[in-house]
């Protein structure tokens, strides 16, 4: 099984990488590749790189059987776009992993709406990774906005620009 772990491009997320790295120590049959961000932490049991250029990122997504990521919308949409099963863990503002708790809200909402697996903290990662082969991929979504969304935005803009 190929697992691609990404923390996004803006900042490291050591709690997630440490949890996956710890789990990988006893799961040597998995091929895990991680994009870890600019950090001093160096995983011992998974292959990693600091940052990936977009073409290589896409190649890794296509290579993977499962994605593990922070609860950023870019990562979530990428998994949905490519029909990849996804496990997310939100960054937390109180731990200075992000500026606020928007990822907590995203994780809670996405957990209600889709088949995305959500670990609210690093203690939940091992059990969810143990069941990773049972994760279902969500329906593939388009990489384009829907006609209805574009129409609604167009109407809003046109209505908003008329002043008297």
KAHU-V244755 format. One record per pair of residues at least 12 apart in sequence whose ideal C-beta (glycine too) atoms are under 7 Angstrom apart, sorted by sequence separation. I is the first residue (numbers start at 0). J is the second residue. If there is no record, write none. Layout:
i=I j=J
i=I j=J
//
This chain:
i=4 j=16
i=19 j=31
i=33 j=45
i=35 j=47
i=37 j=49
i=66 j=78
i=75 j=87
i=90 j=102
i=91 j=103
i=36 j=49
i=89 j=102
i=106 j=119
i=19 j=33
i=31 j=45
i=32 j=46
i=33 j=47
i=34 j=48
i=35 j=49
i=36 j=50
i=89 j=103
i=4 j=19
i=31 j=46
i=34 j=50
i=89 j=105
i=16 j=33
i=34 j=51
i=60 j=77
i=66 j=83
i=68 j=85
i=70 j=87
i=89 j=106
i=65 j=83
i=69 j=87
i=70 j=88
i=116 j=134
i=16 j=35
i=65 j=84
i=66 j=85
i=67 j=86
i=68 j=87
i=69 j=88
i=70 j=89
i=87 j=106
i=24 j=44
i=61 j=81
i=63 j=83
i=69 j=89
i=23 j=44
i=60 j=81
i=65 j=86
i=69 j=90
i=114 j=135
i=20 j=42
i=23 j=45
i=115 j=137
i=17 j=40
i=20 j=43
i=60 j=83
i=114 j=137
i=11 j=35
i=12 j=36
i=16 j=40
i=20 j=44
i=113 j=137
i=11 j=36
i=13 j=38
i=20 j=45
i=10 j=36
i=11 j=37
i=16 j=42
i=19 j=45
i=2 j=29
i=4 j=31
i=11 j=38
i=13 j=40
i=32 j=59
i=6 j=34
i=87 j=115
i=0 j=29
i=1 j=30
i=2 j=31
i=3 j=32
i=4 j=33
i=5 j=34
i=6 j=35
i=6 j=36
i=85 j=115
i=86 j=116
i=87 j=117
i=88 j=118
i=71 j=102
i=85 j=116
i=70 j=102
i=86 j=118
i=69 j=102
i=72 j=105
i=88 j=121
i=75 j=109
i=70 j=105
i=70 j=106
i=88 j=124
i=75 j=115
i=86 j=127
i=8 j=50
i=86 j=131
i=19 j=67
i=86 j=134
i=84 j=134
i=84 j=135
i=84 j=136
i=83 j=136
i=15 j=69
i=82 j=136
i=82 j=137
i=3 j=59
i=3 j=60
i=12 j=69
i=82 j=139
i=79 j=137
i=3 j=62
i=80 j=139
i=3 j=63
i=80 j=140
i=1 j=62
i=2 j=63
i=79 j=140
i=1 j=63
i=2 j=64
i=7 j=69
i=80 j=142
i=1 j=64
i=2 j=65
i=3 j=66
i=4 j=67
i=5 j=68
i=6 j=69
i=0 j=64
i=4 j=68
i=7 j=71
i=0 j=65
i=2 j=67
i=7 j=73
i=65 j=131
i=7 j=74
i=5 j=74
i=65 j=134
i=15 j=88
i=12 j=90
i=12 j=96
i=22 j=124
i=18 j=121
i=22 j=125
i=17 j=121
i=19 j=124
i=15 j=121
i=18 j=124
i=22 j=128
i=14 j=121
i=0 j=132
//
